[in-house]
Amino acid sequence: MLWIVLGILGVWMLFSELSLPGYVEEIISGFHEGVPVTPEFMLVLAFIAITPLVMAVLSLTLKDKANRWVNIIVGTVWAVAGLLDPIKYVTEQSAYSAYVILIGIVMVVFAALIVWYAWKSKQKA
């Protein structure tokens, strides 16, 4: 369930950015936050978007030991990435940064909970 919530929050953040002044114009010009929008960039975004959904399925289908370690590793990567992303918004001091920081904090907490639950899970003998 936590992976599904992370996926929904990630999509919500992407869609909510559409309301930011100049965001759509920047995308139309071929850039996203100063990074050129290339097929490789879009592949990375697709990978980020589907990871929580794939993890939700894997959490139900993997054997206990593999499930535990995959959730620890991928959850840690998401938590660290979630800590790094909102830093740029903190320095902007704009009204739009507040919602991004809030969603970012929730995403980090949920990713940390995934790691915590996986770490504390009992292994079947």
Protein Blocks (a to p, Z undefined) as FASTA:
>chain_A
ZZmmmmmmmmmmmmmmmmpghklmmmmnopaehiacdfklmmmmmmmmmmmmmmmmmmmm
mcfklmmmmmmmmmmmmmmmmmmmmmmmmmnopaklmmmmmmmmmmmmmmmmmmmmmmmp
ccdZZ
